[in-house]
């Protein structure tokens, strides 16, 4: 009979944040597949667990998933863990799940810590509808296009962000989504855990003036009548074109770049500029 694949959530900071069930699974399986064996060994050593470890990360995920699927088909029990949180959430995991299903193995998730959930419930923003967008693109233009795609979705928006990019991301969020209420959470469950709340523009200014440390979760209030369709409003688009011209681009180049950032077709961008001229 095929074996069982367990997706085990591990602590995102505080080692006490693992369930009794999770520890029992890690003790009982044949193999633990993990992102970084050194990192996971610290957790296992803390709880005196000696189960065999194998690496399973983004660089070997395809080959390792194939190998582990064969073991599952032969009846092995395998746990998958990431360095922190739930495997498969912005971490390796989904490929081995797919292969396990193909092999006829059971797939069971063991619940536990997940950073975006913790940030959402402590943000003070509505949690009845959430959109988790993972990491935003690192480049501003791509980031603005991604934000424009989700601007009108009637759900609280949640993104992961690196400390060196958080100020720029918050600034882009304010420009594309409007100056919504937001929360920026960092170092969740750790000694220096902090959640700052306020308008996107205020948070952007704070992290421009202060060094950002730790991985961030940014939570942004849902679109309202005040913010709907902001990403396609002519005024905002024209403001961006003028801003780019001040930076040294000519009108045509500025229009092309702004259109790319706002996810607009060139014809639509030209129409917006012309309509503003005629006002």
Secondary structure as the mmCIF struct_conf table of DSSP 4:
data_model
#
loop_
_struct_conf.conf_type_id
_struct_conf.id
_struct_conf.beg_label_comp_id
_struct_conf.beg_label_asym_id
_struct_conf.beg_label_seq_id
_struct_conf.end_label_comp_id
_struct_conf.end_label_asym_id
_struct_conf.end_label_seq_id
STRN STRN1 UNK A 4 UNK A 8
STRN STRN2 UNK A 10 UNK A 10
BEND BEND1 UNK A 12 UNK A 13
TURN_TY1_P TURN_TY1_P1 UNK A 15 UNK A 16
BEND BEND2 UNK A 18 UNK A 18
HELX_RH_AL_P HELX_RH_AL_P1 UNK A 20 UNK A 28
BEND BEND3 UNK A 29 UNK A 30
STRN STRN3 UNK A 31 UNK A 34
BEND BEND4 UNK A 35 UNK A 35
HELX_RH_AL_P HELX_RH_AL_P2 UNK A 37 UNK A 46
TURN_TY1_P TURN_TY1_P2 UNK A 47 UNK A 48
STRN STRN4 UNK A 52 UNK A 55
TURN_TY1_P TURN_TY1_P3 UNK A 58 UNK A 60
HELX_RH_AL_P HELX_RH_AL_P3 UNK A 61 UNK A 73
TURN_TY1_P TURN_TY1_P4 UNK A 74 UNK A 75
STRN STRN5 UNK A 77 UNK A 81
BEND BEND5 UNK A 83 UNK A 84
STRN STRN6 UNK A 85 UNK A 85
TURN_TY1_P TURN_TY1_P5 UNK A 87 UNK A 88
BEND BEND6 UNK A 89 UNK A 92
HELX_RH_AL_P HELX_RH_AL_P4 UNK A 94 UNK A 102
TURN_TY1_P TURN_TY1_P6 UNK A 103 UNK A 104
STRN STRN7 UNK A 106 UNK A 110
HELX_RH_AL_P HELX_RH_AL_P5 UNK A 115 UNK A 122
BEND BEND7 UNK A 123 UNK A 125
BEND BEND8 UNK A 128 UNK A 129
STRN STRN8 UNK A 130 UNK A 135
HELX_LH_PP_P HELX_LH_PP_P1 UNK A 136 UNK A 137
BEND BEND9 UNK A 138 UNK A 139
HELX_RH_AL_P HELX_RH_AL_P6 UNK A 140 UNK A 150
TURN_TY1_P TURN_TY1_P7 UNK A 151 UNK A 152
BEND BEND10 UNK A 154 UNK A 155
STRN STRN9 UNK A 156 UNK A 161
TURN_TY1_P TURN_TY1_P8 UNK A 163 UNK A 165
HELX_RH_AL_P HELX_RH_AL_P7 UNK A 166 UNK A 177
BEND BEND11 UNK A 179 UNK A 179
STRN STRN10 UNK A 181 UNK A 186
BEND BEND12 UNK A 187 UNK A 187
TURN_TY1_P TURN_TY1_P9 UNK A 188 UNK A 189
BEND BEND13 UNK A 190 UNK A 190
TURN_TY1_P TURN_TY1_P10 UNK A 191 UNK A 192
STRN STRN11 UNK A 194 UNK A 199
HELX_RH_AL_P HELX_RH_AL_P8 UNK A 200 UNK A 209
BEND BEND14 UNK A 210 UNK A 210
BEND BEND15 UNK A 214 UNK A 214
STRN STRN12 UNK A 216 UNK A 220
HELX_LH_PP_P HELX_LH_PP_P2 UNK A 221 UNK A 223
TURN_TY1_P TURN_TY1_P11 UNK A 225 UNK A 229
HELX_RH_3T_P HELX_RH_3T_P1 UNK A 230 UNK A 232
HELX_RH_AL_P HELX_RH_AL_P9 UNK A 234 UNK A 246
TURN_TY1_P TURN_TY1_P12 UNK A 247 UNK A 248
HELX_RH_AL_P HELX_RH_AL_P10 UNK A 251 UNK A 262
TURN_TY1_P TURN_TY1_P13 UNK A 263 UNK A 263
HELX_RH_AL_P HELX_RH_AL_P11 UNK A 266 UNK A 277
TURN_TY1_P TURN_TY1_P14 UNK A 278 UNK A 278
#
